[in-house]
């Protein structure tokens, strides 16, 4: 995967649980878990905005592009 999700790190830095973030953002725990594990195919800008607001971060703190070596 070329895009990795750093949600665990941000939750740890903010001393927040996934459940607490789900409640604050208004997204189901299941959908937030899919995002956290990197299995999400897409994210709505409104969801990204709400996560960044609650975790006091920028989108680039949450989503990171990583080169994938082919070989």
C-alpha distances in whole Angstrom, upper triangle without the diagonal:
4,6,7,10,13,16,17,18,20,21,23,24,26,27,26,25,22,25,27,24,24,28,28,26,27,24,24,23,21,19,18,17,14,13,13,11,8,10,11,11,13,16,19,21,23,21,19,23,24,21,22,26,26,24,25,22,21,18,16,17,15,12,11,9,8,9,7,10,12,14
4,6,10,13,16,17,18,19,21,23,23,25,27,26,26,23,27,28,25,25,29,28,26,27,25,25,24,23,20,19,19,16,14,15,14,10,12,13,12,14,15,19,19,22,21,18,21,23,21,21,25,25,23,24,21,19,16,14,15,14,10,8,6,5,6,6,10,12,15
4,7,10,12,15,15,16,18,20,20,22,24,23,22,20,23,24,21,21,25,25,22,24,21,22,21,20,17,16,16,14,11,12,11,8,11,11,11,11,12,16,16,19,17,15,18,20,17,17,21,21,19,20,17,15,12,11,12,10,6,5,5,6,9,10,13,15,19
4,6,9,11,12,13,15,16,17,19,21,20,19,17,21,22,19,19,23,23,20,22,20,21,19,18,16,14,14,12,10,9,9,6,10,11,12,12,13,16,17,19,17,14,17,19,16,16,20,20,17,19,16,15,12,10,10,8,6,5,6,7,10,11,15,17,20
4,6,8,9,10,12,14,15,16,17,16,16,14,17,18,15,16,19,19,17,19,17,17,16,16,14,11,11,10,7,6,7,6,10,10,12,12,11,14,15,17,14,12,15,15,12,13,16,16,14,16,13,13,10,10,9,6,5,6,9,10,14,15,18,21,24
4,6,5,6,9,10,11,13,14,14,14,13,16,17,14,16,19,18,17,19,18,18,17,17,15,12,12,13,10,7,9,9,13,13,15,15,14,17,17,18,15,13,15,15,12,12,15,15,12,14,11,12,10,9,7,5,6,7,11,12,16,17,20,23,25
4,5,5,6,8,10,11,12,11,10,9,13,13,10,12,15,15,13,16,14,15,13,14,13,9,10,11,8,6,9,10,13,13,16,15,13,16,16,16,13,11,14,13,9,10,13,12,9,12,11,12,11,11,9,6,8,11,14,15,19,20,23,26,29
4,6,5,6,9,10,10,10,9,8,12,13,11,13,16,16,16,18,16,17,14,15,15,11,10,12,10,7,9,11,14,15,18,18,17,19,20,20,17,15,17,16,12,13,16,14,11,14,13,15,14,14,11,9,12,13,16,17,20,21,24,27,29
4,5,5,6,9,10,10,11,11,15,15,13,16,19,18,17,20,19,20,17,19,18,14,14,16,13,10,12,13,17,18,20,20,18,21,20,21,18,16,18,17,13,13,16,14,11,13,11,13,13,13,9,9,11,12,16,16,20,21,24,27,29
4,5,5,6,8,8,10,10,14,13,11,14,16,15,14,18,17,18,16,18,17,13,14,16,13,11,14,15,18,18,20,19,17,19,18,18,15,13,14,14,10,10,12,10,7,9,8,11,11,12,8,7,11,13,16,18,21,23,26,29,32
4,5,5,6,5,6,7,10,10,8,11,14,13,13,16,15,16,14,16,16,12,12,15,13,10,13,15,18,18,21,20,18,19,19,19,16,14,15,14,10,11,13,10,7,11,11,14,14,15,12,10,14,16,19,21,24,26,29,31,34
4,5,5,6,8,10,13,12,12,15,17,16,17,20,19,20,17,19,19,15,15,18,16,13,15,17,20,21,24,23,21,23,23,22,19,18,19,17,14,14,16,13,10,13,13,16,17,17,13,13,16,17,21,21,25,26,29,32,34
4,6,8,11,12,15,14,13,16,18,17,17,21,20,22,19,22,21,17,18,20,18,15,18,19,22,22,25,24,22,23,22,22,20,18,18,17,14,13,14,12,9,10,11,14,15,15,12,12,16,17,20,21,25,27,30,33,35
4,5,9,11,13,11,10,14,15,13,15,18,18,20,18,20,20,16,17,20,18,15,18,20,23,22,25,24,21,22,21,20,18,16,16,15,12,12,12,9,7,9,10,14,15,16,13,13,17,18,22,24,27,29,32,35,38
4,7,10,12,10,10,14,15,14,16,19,19,20,17,20,20,17,17,20,19,16,19,21,23,23,27,26,23,24,24,23,20,19,19,17,14,15,15,12,10,12,14,17,19,20,16,16,19,21,25,26,29,31,34,37,39
4,7,8,6,7,10,11,11,12,15,15,16,14,17,17,13,14,17,16,14,17,19,21,21,24,23,21,22,21,20,17,17,17,15,12,13,13,10,9,12,14,17,18,19,16,15,18,21,24,26,29,30,34,36,38
4,5,5,6,9,10,11,12,14,14,13,11,13,14,11,11,15,14,12,15,17,19,19,23,22,20,21,22,20,17,17,18,15,13,15,15,12,11,15,16,19,19,20,17,15,18,21,24,26,29,30,33,35,37
4,5,5,6,9,10,10,12,11,10,7,10,11,8,8,11,11,9,12,14,16,16,19,19,17,18,19,18,14,15,16,14,11,14,15,12,11,15,16,18,17,19,17,14,17,19,22,24,27,28,31,33,36
4,5,5,6,9,10,10,10,9,6,10,11,9,9,13,13,12,15,17,18,18,21,20,18,19,20,19,15,16,18,15,13,16,16,13,13,17,18,21,20,22,20,17,20,23,26,27,31,31,35,37,39
4,5,5,6,9,10,10,11,9,13,14,11,12,16,15,14,17,19,20,20,23,22,19,19,20,18,15,16,16,13,11,14,14,10,11,15,16,19,19,22,19,17,20,23,26,28,32,33,36,38,41
4,5,5,6,8,8,10,9,12,12,9,11,14,12,12,15,17,18,17,20,18,16,16,16,14,11,12,13,10,8,11,11,7,8,12,13,16,16,18,16,14,17,20,23,25,29,30,33,36,38
4,6,5,6,5,6,6,9,9,7,9,12,11,11,15,16,17,15,18,17,14,15,16,14,10,12,13,10,9,12,13,10,12,15,16,18,17,20,18,15,18,21,24,26,30,30,34,36,38
4,6,5,7,8,8,12,12,10,13,15,15,15,18,20,20,19,22,20,17,17,18,15,12,14,15,11,11,14,13,11,13,16,18,20,20,23,21,18,21,24,27,30,33,34,37,40,42
4,6,8,10,11,14,14,12,15,17,16,16,19,21,22,20,22,20,17,16,16,13,11,13,12,8,9,11,10,7,10,13,15,17,17,20,19,17,20,23,26,29,32,34,37,40,42
4,6,9,10,13,11,10,13,15,13,14,18,18,19,17,19,17,13,12,12,10,7,9,9,6,6,10,9,7,10,13,14,15,15,18,17,15,17,21,24,27,30,31,35,37,40
4,7,9,12,11,10,13,15,14,15,19,19,19,17,19,17,14,13,14,11,9,12,12,9,10,13,12,11,14,16,18,19,18,21,20,18,20,23,26,29,32,33,37,39,41
4,6,8,7,7,10,11,11,13,15,16,16,14,16,14,11,11,13,11,8,11,12,10,10,14,14,13,15,17,18,19,17,20,20,16,18,22,24,27,30,30,34,35,38
4,5,5,6,9,10,11,12,14,16,15,13,16,15,13,14,16,14,11,14,16,13,13,17,17,15,17,20,21,22,20,23,22,18,20,23,25,27,30,31,34,36,38
4,6,5,6,9,10,10,12,14,14,13,16,16,14,16,18,16,13,15,17,14,13,17,18,15,16,20,20,21,20,22,21,17,19,22,24,26,29,29,33,34,36
4,5,5,6,9,10,11,13,11,11,14,15,14,16,18,17,14,16,19,17,15,19,20,18,19,22,22,23,21,23,22,18,19,22,24,25,28,28,31,32,34
4,5,5,6,9,10,11,10,8,11,11,10,12,15,14,11,13,16,14,13,16,18,17,17,20,20,20,18,20,19,16,16,19,21,23,26,26,29,30,33
4,5,5,6,9,10,10,9,12,12,10,12,14,14,10,11,14,12,10,13,15,14,14,17,17,17,15,17,16,13,14,17,19,21,24,25,28,30,32
4,5,5,6,9,9,9,13,13,12,15,17,17,13,14,17,16,13,16,18,16,16,19,19,19,17,19,18,14,15,17,20,21,24,23,27,28,31
4,5,5,6,5,6,9,10,11,14,16,17,13,14,17,16,14,17,20,18,18,21,20,20,17,19,18,14,14,16,18,19,22,21,25,26,28
4,6,5,6,5,8,9,8,11,13,14,11,11,14,14,11,14,17,16,15,18,16,16,13,15,14,10,10,13,15,17,20,20,23,25,27
4,5,8,8,12,12,11,14,16,17,13,12,16,15,12,14,17,15,14,17,16,16,14,15,13,10,10,13,15,16,19,19,23,25,27
4,6,8,11,13,13,17,19,20,16,15,19,18,15,17,20,19,18,21,19,19,17,17,16,12,12,14,15,15,18,18,21,22,24
4,6,8,10,11,15,17,18,15,14,18,18,15,17,20,20,18,21,18,18,15,15,15,11,10,11,12,13,15,15,18,20,22
4,6,9,11,15,17,19,16,15,19,19,17,19,22,22,21,23,21,21,17,18,18,14,13,14,15,16,18,17,20,21,23
4,6,7,11,14,15,13,13,16,17,15,17,20,20,19,22,20,19,15,17,17,13,12,14,15,16,19,18,22,23,25
4,7,10,13,16,14,13,17,18,17,19,22,22,22,24,21,20,16,17,18,15,13,15,15,16,18,18,21,22,25
4,7,10,12,10,10,14,15,14,16,19,20,19,21,19,17,14,15,17,14,12,14,15,17,19,19,23,24,27
4,6,8,7,7,10,11,11,13,15,16,16,18,16,15,11,14,15,12,11,14,15,18,21,21,25,27,30
4,5,5,6,9,10,11,12,14,16,17,18,16,15,12,15,16,14,13,17,18,21,24,25,28,30,33
4,5,5,6,8,10,10,12,14,15,16,14,12,10,13,15,13,13,16,18,21,24,25,29,31,34
4,5,5,6,9,10,10,12,14,15,14,13,12,15,16,14,15,19,21,24,27,28,32,34,37
4,5,5,6,9,10,11,12,14,13,13,11,14,15,12,13,17,19,22,25,27,30,32,35
4,5,5,6,9,10,11,12,10,9,7,11,11,9,10,14,16,19,22,24,28,30,33
4,6,5,6,9,10,10,9,9,8,12,12,11,12,16,19,22,25,27,31,33,36
4,5,5,6,9,10,10,11,10,14,14,12,14,18,21,24,27,29,33,35,38
4,5,5,6,8,8,9,9,12,11,9,12,15,18,21,25,26,30,32,35
4,6,5,5,5,6,7,10,9,8,11,14,17,20,24,26,30,32,35
4,6,5,7,8,10,13,12,12,15,18,21,24,28,30,33,36,39
4,6,8,11,12,15,13,12,15,19,22,25,28,30,34,37,39
4,5,9,10,12,10,9,13,16,20,22,26,28,31,34,37
4,7,10,12,10,11,14,16,20,23,26,29,32,35,38
4,7,8,6,8,11,13,16,19,23,25,29,32,34
4,5,5,7,9,11,14,17,21,23,27,30,33
4,5,5,6,9,12,15,18,21,24,27,30
4,5,5,6,9,12,15,18,21,24,27
4,6,7,11,13,17,19,22,25,28
4,7,10,13,16,18,22,25,28
4,7,10,13,15,19,21,24
4,6,10,12,16,19,22
4,7,9,13,15,19
4,6,9,13,16
4,6,9,12
4,6,9
4,6
4
